[in-house]
Amino acid sequence: MSEDPHIRAYLCDECWRAIPHFQVKSVKAVQRKVMPKKKNISWKTIVLYMIADVICLGVIAYYLWFK
């Protein structure tokens, strides 16, 4: 076994030399995507979502307490 088994994945020296080793020659620059601008959300949409959430929570509470 090799002297540093944690570095060589617990392989013997012969096995370690037999597997292919890859090396990165150059690192490519990472291009970040531009996030689209946020859309304006109206108060009507917010209120409708809140009402839907309250109804869903009400149904869940009903089934937890009464069923």
Secondary structure as GFF3:
##gff-version 3
##sequence-region A 1 67
A	DSSP	alpha_helix	13	18	.	.	.	ID=ss1
A	DSSP	alpha_helix	43	66	.	.	.	ID=ss2
###
